[in-house]
Amino acid sequence: MAPPLRGNERTAKLLIAGHFGAGKTTLVQTLSQITPLSTEEVMTSAGVGTDHTDLPGKTKTTVAMDFGRLSLSDDLVLYLFGAPGQKRFFPVLRDLSFGSLGALVLTDTRRLTDTYPILELIEGLALPYAIAVNAFDDAPVHTDERLREVMDLEPSTPLVTCDARDRRSSTDALIVLMRHLLSLAPEASR
């Protein structure tokens, strides 16, 4: 349960991005200390040919955003905005990026190529980011070196494995992003 806001907290907005079915909604739900806002809708036959309607157990899709809140301390609150991952919703992702300090980009190694358009968009927005490989049970395991090569990541881009269903693992991924953002802050370069 989230402590009530007093009004004097420092706040930070973070974007949770990734391809369709990467686990963004699950991560926001796992981390949020409030009942998260979710705009998931049931997938219908209208999505055939547009969405991956063949993903096992995937019956809903985010159509606008997910929103959650996480208090890191008495005076620091993170606002988590999960963006839909389909290309037709990229304008929504762009809008959600305004005011974000950075993005945690989730990926599923079963569909790494689906991550490329998301990375291109995030990089085009000049948004600092970290990659979180969501550890799906049946996903192929790759070395960090191989993932960096395949995703053409800069050496400074953080790469972590997490399980979006697990609070501790998701928190660790968020901490990796926050440390990366702090390392890019102007006072860090002094």
Sine and cosine of phi, psi and omega as CSV:
sin_phi,cos_phi,sin_psi,cos_psi,sin_omega,cos_omega
0.00,0.00,0.70,-0.71,-0.03,-1.00
-0.99,0.17,0.66,-0.75,0.11,-0.99
-0.92,0.40,0.53,-0.85,0.01,-1.00
-0.91,0.43,0.56,-0.83,0.02,-1.00
-0.97,0.22,0.66,-0.75,0.01,-1.00
-0.99,-0.14,-0.35,0.94,0.01,-1.00
0.97,-0.25,-0.17,0.99,0.00,-1.00
-0.94,-0.34,0.21,0.98,0.00,-1.00
-0.97,0.26,0.47,-0.88,0.20,-0.98
-1.00,0.08,0.63,-0.78,-0.03,-1.00
-0.83,-0.56,0.45,-0.89,0.05,-1.00
-0.64,-0.77,0.69,-0.73,0.03,-1.00
-0.98,-0.19,0.77,-0.63,0.05,-1.00
-0.83,-0.56,0.63,-0.77,0.04,-1.00
-0.99,-0.11,0.74,-0.68,0.12,-0.99
-0.96,-0.29,0.94,-0.35,-0.11,-0.99
-0.86,-0.52,0.17,-0.99,0.03,-1.00
0.44,-0.90,0.19,-0.98,-0.03,-1.00
-0.96,0.29,0.19,-0.98,0.03,-1.00
-0.82,0.58,0.80,-0.60,0.06,-1.00
0.98,0.18,0.22,0.97,-0.04,-1.00
-0.98,0.19,-0.29,0.96,0.03,-1.00
0.93,-0.37,0.31,0.95,-0.05,-1.00
-0.89,0.45,-0.74,0.67,0.01,-1.00
-0.87,0.49,-0.68,0.73,0.01,-1.00
-0.88,0.48,-0.69,0.72,-0.01,-1.00
-0.89,0.46,-0.72,0.69,0.01,-1.00
-0.88,0.47,-0.69,0.72,0.02,-1.00
-0.89,0.45,-0.62,0.79,-0.01,-1.00
-0.92,0.40,-0.64,0.77,-0.10,-1.00
-1.00,0.03,-0.46,0.89,-0.14,-0.99
-0.92,0.40,0.71,-0.71,0.07,-1.00
-1.00,-0.03,-0.06,1.00,0.12,-0.99
-0.90,-0.43,0.24,-0.97,0.12,-0.99
-0.90,0.43,0.90,-0.44,-0.09,-1.00
-0.94,0.34,0.52,-0.85,0.15,-0.99
-0.99,0.14,0.76,-0.65,0.01,-1.00
-0.72,-0.70,0.68,-0.73,0.03,-1.00
-0.92,-0.39,0.67,0.75,0.03,-1.00
-0.97,0.23,0.64,-0.77,0.06,-1.00
-0.79,-0.62,0.46,-0.89,0.02,-1.00
-0.91,0.41,0.73,-0.68,0.06,-1.00
-0.97,0.24,0.65,-0.76,-0.01,-1.00
-0.86,-0.51,0.01,-1.00,0.03,-1.00
-0.90,0.44,-0.29,0.96,0.05,-1.00
-0.90,0.43,-0.36,0.93,0.00,-1.00
-0.99,0.11,-0.15,0.99,0.01,-1.00
-0.88,0.47,0.77,-0.63,-0.03,-1.00
1.00,0.00,-0.25,0.97,0.02,-1.00
-0.93,-0.36,-0.74,0.67,-0.01,-1.00
-0.95,-0.32,0.26,-0.97,0.12,-0.99
-0.98,0.19,1.00,0.10,-0.03,-1.00
-0.98,0.21,0.00,1.00,-0.03,-1.00
-0.99,-0.17,0.14,0.99,0.00,-1.00
-0.96,0.29,0.80,-0.60,-0.03,-1.00
-0.87,0.50,0.78,-0.63,0.06,-1.00
0.97,0.23,-0.04,1.00,-0.03,-1.00
-1.00,-0.02,0.95,-0.30,-0.04,-1.00
-0.88,-0.48,-0.19,0.98,-0.02,-1.00
-0.78,-0.62,0.35,-0.94,0.06,-1.00
-0.61,-0.79,0.56,-0.83,0.04,-1.00
-0.97,0.24,0.75,-0.66,-0.04,-1.00
-0.93,-0.36,-0.17,0.99,0.06,-1.00
-0.67,-0.75,-0.90,0.43,-0.01,-1.00
-0.15,-0.99,0.24,-0.97,0.23,-0.97
-0.90,-0.43,0.53,-0.85,0.02,-1.00
-0.67,-0.74,0.73,-0.68,0.07,-1.00
-0.60,-0.80,0.26,-0.96,-0.02,-1.00
-0.77,-0.64,0.67,-0.74,-0.01,-1.00
-0.67,-0.74,0.88,-0.47,0.06,-1.00
-1.00,0.05,0.89,-0.46,0.03,-1.00
-0.99,0.10,-0.47,0.88,0.05,-1.00
-0.39,-0.92,-0.06,-1.00,0.00,-1.00
-0.89,0.46,-0.41,0.91,-0.07,-1.00
-0.84,-0.55,0.22,0.98,0.03,-1.00
-0.72,-0.69,0.86,-0.51,-0.05,-1.00
-0.84,-0.54,0.76,-0.66,0.07,-1.00
-0.98,-0.18,0.72,-0.70,0.13,-0.99
-0.97,-0.26,0.86,-0.51,-0.05,-1.00
-0.98,-0.22,0.85,-0.53,0.02,-1.00
-0.91,-0.42,0.95,-0.33,0.04,-1.00
-1.00,0.04,0.80,-0.60,-0.04,-1.00
-0.98,-0.19,0.57,-0.82,0.10,-1.00
-0.91,0.42,0.47,-0.88,-0.13,-0.99
-0.98,-0.22,-0.12,0.99,-0.02,-1.00
-0.98,0.21,0.52,-0.85,-0.06,-1.00
-0.84,0.55,-0.60,0.80,-0.04,-1.00
-0.91,0.41,-0.29,0.96,0.02,-1.00
-0.98,-0.19,0.16,0.99,0.01,-1.00
-0.84,0.54,-0.58,0.81,0.08,-1.00
-0.86,0.51,-0.55,0.83,0.04,-1.00
-0.92,0.38,-0.70,0.72,0.04,-1.00
-0.86,0.51,-0.69,0.72,0.04,-1.00
-0.85,0.52,-0.73,0.68,-0.01,-1.00
-0.89,0.46,-0.68,0.74,0.00,-1.00
-0.92,0.40,-0.38,0.92,-0.03,-1.00
-0.96,0.29,-0.37,0.93,-0.03,-1.00
-0.86,0.50,0.82,-0.57,0.01,-1.00
1.00,0.09,-0.04,1.00,0.02,-1.00
-0.98,0.21,0.64,-0.76,0.08,-1.00
-0.96,0.27,-0.51,0.86,-0.04,-1.00
-0.04,-1.00,-0.03,-1.00,-0.06,-1.00
-0.75,-0.66,0.62,-0.78,0.22,-0.98
-0.98,-0.19,0.91,-0.43,-0.05,-1.00
-0.99,-0.17,0.92,-0.38,0.04,-1.00
-1.00,0.06,0.58,-0.81,0.07,-1.00
-0.62,-0.78,0.37,-0.93,0.02,-1.00
-0.86,-0.51,0.85,-0.52,-0.08,-1.00
-0.92,0.40,-0.21,0.98,0.08,-1.00
-0.96,0.29,-0.31,0.95,-0.05,-1.00
-0.62,-0.79,0.80,0.60,-0.05,-1.00
-0.85,0.53,-0.60,0.80,-0.04,-1.00
-0.89,0.45,-0.39,0.92,0.05,-1.00
-0.94,0.34,-0.29,0.96,0.00,-1.00
-0.98,0.22,-0.48,0.88,-0.12,-0.99
-0.83,0.55,-0.73,0.68,0.02,-1.00
-0.89,0.45,-0.56,0.83,0.04,-1.00
-0.91,0.41,-0.73,0.69,0.02,-1.00
-0.87,0.49,-0.67,0.74,0.02,-1.00
-0.86,0.50,-0.68,0.73,0.01,-1.00
-0.92,0.40,-0.74,0.68,0.00,-1.00
-0.87,0.49,-0.70,0.72,0.02,-1.00
-0.91,0.42,-0.61,0.79,0.05,-1.00
-0.90,0.44,-0.46,0.89,0.05,-1.00
-0.99,0.11,-0.05,1.00,-0.03,-1.00
0.84,0.54,0.61,0.79,0.00,-1.00
-0.99,-0.10,0.85,-0.53,0.07,-1.00
-0.89,0.46,0.55,-0.84,-0.07,-1.00
-0.49,-0.87,0.30,-0.95,0.16,-0.99
-0.80,-0.60,0.49,-0.87,0.03,-1.00
-0.98,-0.18,0.74,-0.67,0.09,-1.00
-0.87,-0.50,0.92,-0.38,0.05,-1.00
-0.99,0.15,0.91,-0.41,0.00,-1.00
-0.98,0.22,0.85,-0.53,-0.12,-0.99
-0.99,0.14,0.98,0.17,0.09,-1.00
-0.95,0.33,0.56,-0.83,-0.10,-0.99
-0.83,0.56,-0.63,0.77,-0.07,-1.00
-0.97,-0.25,0.30,0.95,-0.04,-1.00
-0.99,0.14,0.59,-0.81,0.06,-1.00
-0.92,0.40,0.57,-0.82,0.01,-1.00
-0.99,-0.14,0.74,-0.67,0.03,-1.00
-0.83,-0.56,0.46,-0.89,0.10,-0.99
-0.95,0.32,0.38,-0.92,0.06,-1.00
-0.85,0.52,-0.63,0.77,-0.01,-1.00
-0.87,0.49,-0.68,0.73,0.00,-1.00
-0.92,0.40,-0.68,0.74,0.02,-1.00
-0.89,0.45,-0.67,0.75,0.03,-1.00
-0.88,0.47,-0.65,0.76,0.01,-1.00
-0.91,0.40,-0.75,0.66,-0.06,-1.00
-0.91,0.42,-0.62,0.79,-0.02,-1.00
-1.00,-0.02,0.00,1.00,0.02,-1.00
0.81,0.59,0.76,0.65,-0.05,-1.00
-1.00,0.08,0.58,-0.81,0.13,-0.99
-0.92,0.40,0.51,-0.86,0.01,-1.00
-0.85,0.53,-0.47,0.88,-0.04,-1.00
-0.99,0.13,-0.16,0.99,0.00,-1.00
-0.97,0.25,0.87,-0.49,0.00,-1.00
-0.91,0.42,0.61,-0.79,0.03,-1.00
-0.72,-0.70,0.83,-0.56,-0.06,-1.00
-0.65,-0.76,0.44,-0.90,0.12,-0.99
-0.97,-0.24,0.65,-0.76,0.03,-1.00
-0.59,-0.81,0.19,-0.98,0.15,-0.99
-0.87,-0.49,0.95,-0.31,-0.09,-1.00
-0.87,0.49,-0.29,0.96,0.01,-1.00
-0.99,0.12,-0.23,0.97,-0.10,-1.00
-0.96,-0.28,0.85,-0.53,-0.07,-1.00
-0.86,0.50,-0.71,0.70,-0.04,-1.00
-0.90,0.43,-0.71,0.71,0.00,-1.00
-0.89,0.45,-0.68,0.73,0.02,-1.00
-0.92,0.40,-0.64,0.77,0.05,-1.00
-0.88,0.47,-0.68,0.73,0.02,-1.00
-0.86,0.51,-0.65,0.76,0.03,-1.00
-0.90,0.44,-0.65,0.76,0.03,-1.00
-0.91,0.41,-0.62,0.79,0.04,-1.00
-0.89,0.45,-0.64,0.77,0.05,-1.00
-0.86,0.51,-0.70,0.71,0.04,-1.00
-0.89,0.46,-0.72,0.69,-0.03,-1.00
-0.88,0.47,-0.66,0.75,0.04,-1.00
-0.89,0.45,-0.63,0.77,0.04,-1.00
-0.89,0.45,-0.71,0.70,0.00,-1.00
-0.89,0.45,-0.65,0.76,0.03,-1.00
-0.90,0.43,-0.58,0.82,0.00,-1.00
-0.93,0.38,-0.37,0.93,0.00,-1.00
-1.00,-0.04,-0.16,0.99,-0.04,-1.00
-0.91,0.42,0.56,-0.83,-0.05,-1.00
-0.82,0.58,-0.62,0.78,-0.03,-1.00
-0.94,0.33,-0.33,0.94,0.04,-1.00
-0.94,0.33,-0.38,0.92,-0.04,-1.00
-1.00,0.05,-0.09,1.00,-0.01,-1.00
-0.98,0.21,0.00,0.00,0.00,0.00
